[in-house]
């Protein structure tokens, strides 16, 4: 196999090509969360419930997770440049279709297609940057790339809030057009071309059963609350299909000769522990954003632009933590950095449990900033530990699998927290409502308050119901944050399974250099 272009020679216009690659990365990463703050506006335009409108987020994430698996094979079969440009063109076109959607079914379909095209953008941009930078500069290149992957989803709500407030929610999708055209033109002119090379047959059986399993699980989680979970034959059937799919995938992985995920990957203790940790990071990364946007807008009565700005400090914290962690990771125990990150992450979620709509903006900003610091301190050391002991020939598959787990964790996290929020709101509303009776003392005073809240009048009953529902939602959000806090515990326990990469080891000095070439 010929060495990748740029590995041993200077690549012309490297800076411009890097900008184009980062535009593609940011487009894909931003679109996982840019629609968060626009969901209440989309909900009204498309006549959807809160549970239904979250499909706009989860459909994109789960399809991106499914289509991550064959990227390596497609790149080798059709050529990296051809695949990259094709996916970027498709991503830009489907972004426009999302903005033009007139119904919930249309936008979910277009988001599925957008996720399918967008799945290849992040791994292909990562591998291309590895090829165009010499070994001595790959650490810096991967730091830039890592910021795009992590900060993109965090800054998405801020940009989405600005566009929704000043234009329309459709512009959160239209904004991709000028950047997409610029990136396509830049890649067509500047990206080194690699000829397609012969490759073995792709394991379509394993990919098919895994896709069926993930799709069944996602549909069940998305629609479970709406259809009352296991009382619905549809939800029961989806869970059965998901379970059967995961069972067949496991059997296929253990018995087939050639699988698209090599069995040896799961034999590495560090990498296996990193998979669990990355799933936890994915859950918190997007689920917390999906919860925070409606909380600020619906309960805190923040304008959409202000809500986006309040969420911005998380991105600032993540960038700061990644810069610091990148310098410390080779000088200290990476597990201790991840432990510090998880402690900050857990503490920030604990702080969110005490939020009410009257909490000050300063306290909110501090909480979100600490959360960003925690995410940054977990993500960078995780890249060192995950690939430190993994054999070089398995790093390409490991990179794809780690991305897949992050995307699946994000999709499952959004679905679970949305379902728990709806369920808890109904449960708490019923419990609080039982204390509102004609014999309640505040309703017997005969004053203005009792007349205003008189449940015997339509206006009084509606006002009482609104007040109870608000309190029920506040308590439900607290329960959701408790769930997220508990979800970090298994990941923290995985730190005990990881082996410490010695700073003097040559692989530790370039943690991202070897595992990113996805050819």
SEFI-662629 format. One line per 3 residues: their letters; for each residue y, x, z of C-alpha. Coordinates in Angstrom, 3 decimals, always signed. Example, Ala and Ser with C-alpha at 12.3 -4.5 7.8 and 13.67 -1.06 7.14 Angstrom:
# residues 2
AS	-4.500:+12.300:+7.800 ~ -1.060:+13.670:+7.140
//
This chain:
# residues 519
XXX	+0.000:+0.000:+0.000 ~ +3.416:+1.326:-0.902 ~ +5.886:+1.920:+1.913
XXX	+8.435:-0.834:+2.291 ~ +11.719:-0.184:+0.582 ~ +14.295:+1.286:+2.834
XXX	+11.808:+2.700:+5.296 ~ +12.307:+6.245:+4.093 ~ +15.458:+5.965:+2.063
XXX	+18.964:+4.635:+2.438 ~ +19.293:+0.999:+1.361 ~ +22.443:+0.258:-0.667
XXX	+24.841:-2.284:+0.833 ~ +22.786:-2.441:+4.027 ~ +25.659:-3.933:+6.035
XXX	+26.192:-6.774:+3.544 ~ +22.467:-7.468:+3.368 ~ +22.292:-7.534:+7.172
XXX	+25.072:-10.135:+7.232 ~ +23.175:-12.300:+4.737 ~ +19.964:-11.971:+6.750
XXX	+21.735:-12.915:+9.972 ~ +23.332:-15.940:+8.278 ~ +19.844:-17.153:+7.350
XXX	+18.581:-16.503:+10.889 ~ +21.523:-18.260:+12.525 ~ +21.256:-21.251:+10.181
XXX	+17.656:-21.831:+11.206 ~ +18.271:-21.140:+14.906 ~ +21.452:-23.233:+15.118
XXX	+19.834:-26.262:+13.499 ~ +17.322:-26.552:+16.328 ~ +20.140:-27.632:+18.698
XXX	+23.323:-28.250:+16.695 ~ +22.562:-31.981:+16.557 ~ +22.164:-32.299:+20.358
XXX	+25.691:-33.414:+21.212 ~ +25.808:-35.617:+18.099 ~ +22.733:-37.635:+19.138
XXX	+24.693:-40.488:+20.819 ~ +26.796:-40.888:+17.640 ~ +23.744:-40.713:+15.386
XXX	+22.025:-43.221:+17.654 ~ +24.715:-45.819:+16.969 ~ +24.979:-45.141:+13.236
XXX	+21.219:-45.257:+12.658 ~ +20.522:-48.121:+15.122 ~ +17.992:-46.116:+17.147
XXX	+16.998:-45.990:+20.805 ~ +17.356:-42.800:+22.847 ~ +13.620:-42.126:+22.583
XXX	+13.715:-42.589:+18.811 ~ +16.778:-40.440:+18.172 ~ +15.117:-37.431:+19.853
XXX	+12.726:-37.416:+16.875 ~ +15.639:-35.805:+15.011 ~ +15.150:-32.752:+17.261
XXX	+11.391:-32.703:+17.733 ~ +10.466:-33.367:+14.083 ~ +12.366:-30.239:+13.050
XXX	+10.951:-28.039:+15.801 ~ +7.308:-29.102:+15.469 ~ +7.291:-28.721:+11.670
XXX	+8.849:-25.267:+12.021 ~ +6.069:-24.413:+14.473 ~ +3.324:-25.632:+12.141
XXX	+4.673:-23.855:+9.062 ~ +5.184:-20.537:+10.848 ~ +1.457:-19.757:+10.629
XXX	+1.096:-19.284:+6.821 ~ +4.348:-17.322:+6.346 ~ +2.634:-13.931:+6.291
XXX	+0.064:-15.027:+3.737 ~ +2.679:-16.739:+1.523 ~ +4.886:-13.655:+1.660
XXX	+2.043:-11.415:+0.475 ~ +0.939:-13.909:-2.157 ~ +4.290:-14.721:-3.789
XXX	+6.515:-11.829:-2.701 ~ +8.874:-11.737:+0.245 ~ +12.092:-12.029:-1.747
XXX	+10.805:-14.964:-3.817 ~ +9.612:-16.804:-0.711 ~ +12.801:-16.059:+1.237
XXX	+15.148:-17.362:-1.473 ~ +12.969:-20.416:-2.181 ~ +12.888:-21.372:+1.502
XXX	+16.633:-20.814:+1.896 ~ +17.385:-23.012:-1.128 ~ +15.079:-25.722:+0.228
XXX	+16.610:-25.450:+3.687 ~ +20.143:-25.847:+2.307 ~ +19.214:-28.848:+0.140
XXX	+17.378:-30.651:+2.947 ~ +20.343:-29.996:+5.257 ~ +22.539:-31.921:+2.840
XXX	+19.967:-34.712:+2.667 ~ +19.994:-34.964:+6.474 ~ +23.755:-35.436:+6.382
XXX	+23.422:-38.167:+3.745 ~ +20.621:-40.052:+5.547 ~ +21.210:-43.756:+6.030
XXX	+18.320:-44.636:+8.349 ~ +16.224:-43.147:+11.121 ~ +13.162:-42.854:+8.880
XXX	+15.140:-40.947:+6.257 ~ +16.656:-38.418:+8.626 ~ +13.304:-37.774:+10.362
XXX	+11.677:-37.171:+6.954 ~ +14.451:-34.810:+5.868 ~ +14.325:-32.978:+9.200
XXX	+10.586:-32.475:+8.721 ~ +11.254:-30.922:+5.319 ~ +14.105:-28.856:+6.748
XXX	+11.793:-27.508:+9.436 ~ +9.105:-26.703:+6.846 ~ +11.527:-24.655:+4.744
XXX	+13.245:-23.117:+7.757 ~ +10.031:-21.840:+9.377 ~ +9.958:-18.739:+7.172
XXX	+13.609:-17.735:+7.557 ~ +13.387:-16.097:+10.989 ~ +10.204:-14.018:+10.500
XXX	+11.217:-12.974:+6.966 ~ +14.690:-11.901:+8.067 ~ +13.129:-9.947:+10.941
XXX	+10.672:-8.101:+8.700 ~ +13.341:-7.375:+6.063 ~ +15.662:-5.847:+8.655
XXX	+12.795:-3.663:+9.826 ~ +12.321:-2.414:+6.270 ~ +15.951:-1.624:+5.456
XXX	+16.659:+0.318:+8.676 ~ +15.133:+3.722:+9.447 ~ +13.019:+4.070:+12.567
XXX	+15.865:+5.607:+14.578 ~ +18.035:+2.498:+14.058 ~ +15.418:-0.225:+14.365
XXX	+16.091:-0.826:+18.044 ~ +19.719:-1.653:+17.272 ~ +18.695:-3.793:+14.316
XXX	+16.296:-5.812:+16.456 ~ +18.940:-6.296:+19.150 ~ +21.213:-7.859:+16.536
XXX	+18.378:-9.998:+15.235 ~ +17.315:-11.042:+18.751 ~ +20.812:-12.246:+19.566
XXX	+20.737:-14.493:+16.521 ~ +17.392:-16.013:+17.539 ~ +18.349:-16.614:+21.180
XXX	+22.076:-17.291:+20.980 ~ +21.852:-19.560:+17.918 ~ +20.167:-22.463:+19.757
XXX	+22.531:-22.011:+22.723 ~ +25.766:-22.045:+20.707 ~ +24.521:-24.881:+18.496
XXX	+25.789:-27.678:+20.794 ~ +29.258:-26.089:+20.948 ~ +29.598:-25.980:+17.168
XXX	+28.024:-29.413:+16.866 ~ +30.485:-30.840:+19.377 ~ +33.469:-29.440:+17.475
XXX	+32.263:-30.771:+14.121 ~ +31.369:-34.195:+15.515 ~ +34.672:-34.601:+17.354
XXX	+36.916:-33.453:+14.497 ~ +34.961:-34.704:+11.485 ~ +31.699:-36.681:+11.717
XXX	+28.160:-36.108:+13.000 ~ +27.028:-35.642:+9.386 ~ +28.994:-32.388:+9.218
XXX	+26.564:-30.724:+11.642 ~ +24.280:-30.674:+8.588 ~ +26.899:-30.285:+5.845
XXX	+28.137:-27.051:+7.471 ~ +25.000:-25.295:+6.177 ~ +26.070:-25.671:+2.522
XXX	+28.702:-22.894:+2.205 ~ +26.744:-20.476:+4.382 ~ +23.512:-21.263:+2.572
XXX	+25.072:-20.608:-0.841 ~ +26.578:-17.317:+0.387 ~ +23.260:-16.157:+1.877
XXX	+21.288:-17.133:-1.245 ~ +23.670:-15.218:-3.503 ~ +23.625:-12.174:-1.219
XXX	+19.833:-12.063:-0.981 ~ +19.418:-12.518:-4.745 ~ +21.726:-9.562:-5.424
XXX	+21.006:-7.198:-2.527 ~ +17.507:-7.777:-1.147 ~ +14.910:-5.214:-2.307
XXX	+12.186:-6.851:-4.365 ~ +8.575:-6.365:-3.400 ~ +5.861:-7.310:-5.847
XXX	+3.270:-9.846:-4.698 ~ +0.073:-8.103:-3.717 ~ -3.518:-9.260:-3.646
XXX	-4.506:-10.877:-0.420 ~ -7.550:-12.502:+1.098 ~ -7.978:-16.249:+1.085
XXX	-5.917:-18.011:+3.700 ~ -7.782:-19.789:+6.498 ~ -6.729:-23.278:+5.483
XXX	-9.393:-24.898:+7.686 ~ -8.023:-23.378:+10.865 ~ -4.451:-24.075:+9.792
XXX	-5.284:-27.721:+8.938 ~ -6.965:-28.558:+12.255 ~ -4.187:-26.830:+14.221
XXX	-1.559:-28.788:+12.276 ~ -3.398:-32.047:+12.943 ~ -3.624:-31.216:+16.639
XXX	+0.068:-30.355:+16.944 ~ +1.161:-33.407:+14.933 ~ -1.005:-35.787:+16.962
XXX	+0.289:-34.357:+20.227 ~ +3.903:-34.549:+19.105 ~ +3.649:-38.153:+17.885
XXX	+1.983:-39.167:+21.145 ~ +4.685:-37.499:+23.232 ~ +7.514:-38.858:+21.086
XXX	+6.366:-42.485:+20.984 ~ +4.462:-42.702:+24.268 ~ +7.348:-44.090:+26.299
XXX	+8.284:-46.625:+23.629 ~ +4.703:-47.933:+23.269 ~ +3.783:-47.730:+26.990
XXX	+1.473:-44.748:+26.696 ~ -2.261:-45.416:+27.077 ~ -1.861:-49.177:+26.939
XXX	-1.169:-48.604:+23.235 ~ -4.080:-47.930:+20.893 ~ -1.710:-45.865:+18.706
XXX	-0.864:-43.431:+21.499 ~ -4.456:-43.281:+22.691 ~ -5.579:-42.532:+19.136
XXX	-2.963:-39.791:+18.761 ~ -4.112:-38.091:+21.955 ~ -7.741:-38.331:+20.811
XXX	-6.807:-36.813:+17.436 ~ -4.841:-34.046:+19.165 ~ -7.709:-33.277:+21.529
XXX	-10.230:-33.283:+18.691 ~ -7.962:-31.046:+16.619 ~ -7.584:-28.480:+19.407
XXX	-11.348:-28.598:+20.023 ~ -12.161:-27.991:+16.341 ~ -9.553:-25.239:+16.188
XXX	-11.103:-23.510:+19.215 ~ -14.623:-23.787:+17.772 ~ -13.400:-22.531:+14.402
XXX	-11.628:-19.595:+16.055 ~ -14.792:-18.610:+17.899 ~ -17.254:-18.993:+15.025
XXX	-15.471:-18.423:+11.689 ~ -15.600:-15.018:+10.029 ~ -11.954:-14.878:+8.916
XXX	-9.353:-16.833:+10.906 ~ -5.595:-16.875:+10.336 ~ -5.160:-15.956:+14.017
XXX	-7.457:-12.976:+14.773 ~ -9.571:-13.423:+17.887 ~ -8.674:-9.921:+19.015
XXX	-5.094:-11.075:+19.682 ~ -6.263:-13.147:+22.627 ~ -8.189:-10.215:+24.099
XXX	-4.948:-8.404:+24.936 ~ -3.952:-9.325:+28.481 ~ -0.274:-8.532:+28.071
XXX	+0.040:-10.565:+24.901 ~ -1.870:-13.537:+26.318 ~ +0.384:-13.603:+29.379
XXX	+3.417:-13.260:+27.095 ~ +2.322:-16.333:+25.122 ~ +2.393:-18.465:+28.269
XXX	+5.744:-16.988:+29.253 ~ +7.222:-17.601:+25.792 ~ +6.050:-21.230:+25.883
XXX	+7.924:-21.652:+29.159 ~ +11.040:-20.002:+27.707 ~ +10.870:-22.324:+24.691
XXX	+10.596:-25.375:+26.930 ~ +13.650:-24.496:+28.989 ~ +15.690:-23.169:+26.048
XXX	+15.881:-26.428:+24.078 ~ +14.924:-29.086:+26.628 ~ +17.793:-28.126:+28.925
XXX	+20.254:-28.428:+26.026 ~ +18.781:-31.771:+24.975 ~ +19.249:-33.083:+28.529
XXX	+22.676:-31.606:+29.138 ~ +24.478:-33.053:+26.107 ~ +23.846:-36.776:+26.860
XXX	+24.410:-36.122:+30.571 ~ +27.913:-34.807:+29.924 ~ +28.810:-37.454:+27.360
XXX	+27.174:-40.589:+28.823 ~ +27.421:-39.973:+32.574 ~ +30.257:-37.481:+32.814
XXX	+32.329:-39.267:+30.107 ~ +33.208:-35.928:+28.506 ~ +34.541:-36.011:+24.933
XXX	+32.012:-34.539:+22.526 ~ +34.140:-31.431:+21.862 ~ +34.574:-30.784:+25.606
XXX	+30.853:-31.246:+26.176 ~ +30.159:-28.585:+23.561 ~ +32.615:-26.169:+25.188
XXX	+31.116:-26.714:+28.646 ~ +27.725:-25.705:+27.226 ~ +29.085:-22.530:+25.579
XXX	+28.905:-20.221:+28.670 ~ +25.116:-20.266:+28.416 ~ +25.389:-18.412:+25.108
XXX	+27.850:-15.937:+26.613 ~ +25.494:-15.302:+29.526 ~ +22.519:-14.814:+27.206
XXX	+24.364:-12.298:+25.017 ~ +25.562:-10.335:+28.059 ~ +22.090:-10.287:+29.602
XXX	+20.428:-9.179:+26.370 ~ +22.845:-6.261:+26.018 ~ +22.224:-5.141:+29.608
XXX	+18.455:-5.744:+29.483 ~ +18.206:-3.830:+26.209 ~ +19.577:-0.742:+27.959
XXX	+17.539:-1.164:+31.144 ~ +14.168:-2.090:+29.669 ~ +13.180:+1.511:+28.865
XXX	+14.439:+2.845:+32.205 ~ +12.855:+0.366:+34.586 ~ +9.867:-1.912:+35.039
XXX	+10.159:-4.676:+32.414 ~ +8.293:-7.057:+34.722 ~ +10.992:-6.711:+37.369
XXX	+13.666:-7.555:+34.793 ~ +11.708:-10.665:+33.787 ~ +11.256:-11.603:+37.443
XXX	+15.014:-11.292:+37.962 ~ +15.551:-13.439:+34.861 ~ +13.185:-16.144:+36.057
XXX	+14.757:-16.172:+39.514 ~ +18.181:-16.704:+37.930 ~ +16.736:-19.346:+35.615
XXX	+15.051:-21.176:+38.477 ~ +18.161:-20.947:+40.661 ~ +20.337:-22.432:+37.884
XXX	+17.930:-25.346:+37.433 ~ +17.937:-25.850:+41.204 ~ +21.743:-26.003:+41.052
XXX	+21.511:-28.638:+38.293 ~ +19.354:-30.829:+40.535 ~ +22.424:-31.389:+42.714
XXX	+24.720:-32.387:+39.879 ~ +26.500:-35.715:+39.838 ~ +29.005:-36.940:+37.225
XXX	+31.770:-35.896:+39.639 ~ +30.704:-32.234:+39.784 ~ +33.527:-29.858:+38.891
XXX	+33.664:-28.114:+35.525 ~ +33.817:-24.738:+37.270 ~ +30.513:-25.403:+39.029
XXX	+28.964:-26.589:+35.758 ~ +30.143:-23.498:+33.896 ~ +28.811:-21.208:+36.649
XXX	+25.423:-22.952:+36.591 ~ +25.109:-22.773:+32.807 ~ +26.255:-19.142:+32.716
XXX	+23.593:-18.134:+35.270 ~ +21.022:-19.985:+33.180 ~ +22.050:-17.972:+30.133
XXX	+21.738:-14.731:+32.085 ~ +18.228:-15.704:+33.144 ~ +17.110:-16.467:+29.581
XXX	+18.466:-13.160:+28.299 ~ +16.793:-11.115:+31.022 ~ +13.447:-12.770:+30.268
XXX	+13.521:-12.584:+26.458 ~ +14.241:-8.871:+25.857 ~ +11.671:-7.373:+28.306
XXX	+9.125:-9.898:+27.075 ~ +9.261:-8.274:+23.633 ~ +8.373:-4.907:+25.203
XXX	+5.501:-6.164:+27.348 ~ +4.005:-8.506:+24.750 ~ +3.485:-5.859:+22.082
XXX	+3.073:-2.748:+24.190 ~ -0.737:-2.782:+24.271 ~ -1.375:-4.866:+21.135
XXX	-2.966:-2.807:+18.326 ~ -0.638:-2.060:+15.425 ~ -2.759:-3.972:+12.901
XXX	-2.376:-7.175:+14.948 ~ +1.383:-7.110:+15.416 ~ +2.199:-9.193:+12.333
XXX	-0.097:-11.994:+13.488 ~ +1.198:-11.588:+17.026 ~ +4.798:-12.060:+15.911
XXX	+3.945:-15.296:+14.077 ~ +1.895:-16.589:+17.010 ~ +4.666:-15.842:+19.489
XXX	+7.162:-17.732:+17.296 ~ +4.717:-20.629:+16.958 ~ +4.260:-20.885:+20.741
XXX	+8.029:-20.771:+21.289 ~ +8.559:-23.608:+18.801 ~ +5.707:-25.704:+20.196
XXX	+7.000:-25.179:+23.721 ~ +10.444:-26.318:+22.603 ~ +9.094:-29.456:+20.918
XXX	+6.843:-30.376:+23.845 ~ +9.625:-29.683:+26.337 ~ +12.078:-31.981:+24.569
XXX	+9.499:-34.771:+24.261 ~ +8.310:-34.562:+27.865 ~ +11.763:-34.432:+29.411
XXX	+12.972:-37.329:+27.234 ~ +9.943:-39.443:+28.151 ~ +10.258:-38.604:+31.849
XXX	+13.960:-39.444:+31.768 ~ +13.340:-42.903:+30.296 ~ +10.404:-43.602:+32.606
XXX	+12.181:-42.454:+35.743 ~ +15.324:-44.405:+34.841 ~ +13.337:-47.642:+34.568
XXX	+11.420:-46.955:+37.787 ~ +14.486:-46.055:+39.851 ~ +16.478:-48.957:+38.376
XXX	+13.781:-51.378:+39.541 ~ +13.741:-49.836:+43.019 ~ +17.519:-49.947:+43.410
XXX	+17.856:-53.463:+42.013 ~ +15.638:-54.941:+44.724 ~ +18.357:-54.199:+47.292
XXX	+20.983:-56.201:+45.367 ~ +20.619:-59.792:+46.602 ~ +23.030:-62.575:+47.533
XXX	+22.405:-61.528:+51.140 ~ +23.686:-57.970:+50.602 ~ +26.636:-57.470:+52.951
XXX	+29.143:-56.155:+50.316 ~ +28.599:-59.379:+48.347 ~ +29.308:-61.626:+51.338
XXX	+32.788:-60.415:+52.294 ~ +34.573:-62.898:+50.065 ~ +36.988:-60.215:+48.894
XXX	+37.836:-59.022:+45.412 ~ +34.821:-56.709:+45.277 ~ +32.321:-59.462:+46.074
XXX	+33.918:-61.771:+43.490 ~ +33.931:-59.025:+40.867 ~ +30.288:-58.110:+41.523
XXX	+29.028:-61.652:+41.987 ~ +25.521:-61.613:+40.425 ~ +25.789:-65.369:+39.838
XXX	+28.369:-64.765:+37.084 ~ +27.535:-63.125:+33.741 ~ +30.304:-60.575:+34.138
XXX	+29.305:-59.689:+37.697 ~ +25.614:-59.391:+36.787 ~ +26.392:-57.108:+33.828
XXX	+28.691:-54.909:+35.940 ~ +26.105:-54.629:+38.711 ~ +23.398:-53.748:+36.198
XXX	+25.617:-51.043:+34.672 ~ +26.322:-49.498:+38.070 ~ +22.644:-49.536:+39.033
XXX	+21.653:-48.034:+35.689 ~ +24.155:-45.196:+36.121 ~ +22.763:-44.319:+39.541
XXX	+19.206:-44.591:+38.198 ~ +20.006:-42.144:+35.396 ~ +21.540:-39.639:+37.819
XXX	+18.371:-39.665:+39.921 ~ +16.184:-39.504:+36.788 ~ +18.027:-36.399:+35.605
XXX	+17.389:-34.795:+38.994 ~ +13.665:-35.510:+38.587 ~ +13.704:-33.983:+35.085
XXX	+15.286:-30.796:+36.386 ~ +12.644:-30.624:+39.119 ~ +9.978:-30.842:+36.425
XXX	+11.631:-28.013:+34.503 ~ +11.815:-25.929:+37.684 ~ +8.080:-26.354:+38.305
XXX	+7.337:-25.448:+34.665 ~ +8.633:-21.918:+35.288 ~ +6.075:-21.223:+38.041
XXX	+3.042:-20.534:+35.757 ~ +5.153:-18.120:+33.719 ~ +6.228:-16.241:+36.832
XXX	+2.577:-16.025:+37.887 ~ +1.764:-14.443:+34.510 ~ +3.926:-11.469:+35.444
XXX	+1.116:-10.408:+37.785 ~ -1.248:-10.132:+34.803 ~ +1.011:-7.886:+32.736
XXX	+0.596:-4.133:+32.667 ~ +3.708:-2.013:+33.054 ~ +4.757:-0.170:+29.844
XXX	+5.696:+3.357:+30.837 ~ +9.196:+4.302:+29.719 ~ +7.916:+7.623:+28.446
XXX	+5.435:+6.034:+26.081 ~ +6.566:+6.320:+22.443 ~ +5.913:+2.649:+21.804
XXX	+8.072:+1.602:+24.705 ~ +11.075:+3.382:+23.298 ~ +10.958:+1.224:+20.175
XXX	+9.476:-2.073:+21.387 ~ +10.456:-4.116:+18.386 ~ +9.901:-1.559:+15.707
XXX	+6.220:-1.951:+15.155 ~ +5.548:-5.630:+15.573 ~ +8.029:-7.196:+13.235
XXX	+6.999:-6.294:+9.721 ~ +5.764:-9.571:+8.338 ~ +4.754:-8.728:+4.808
//
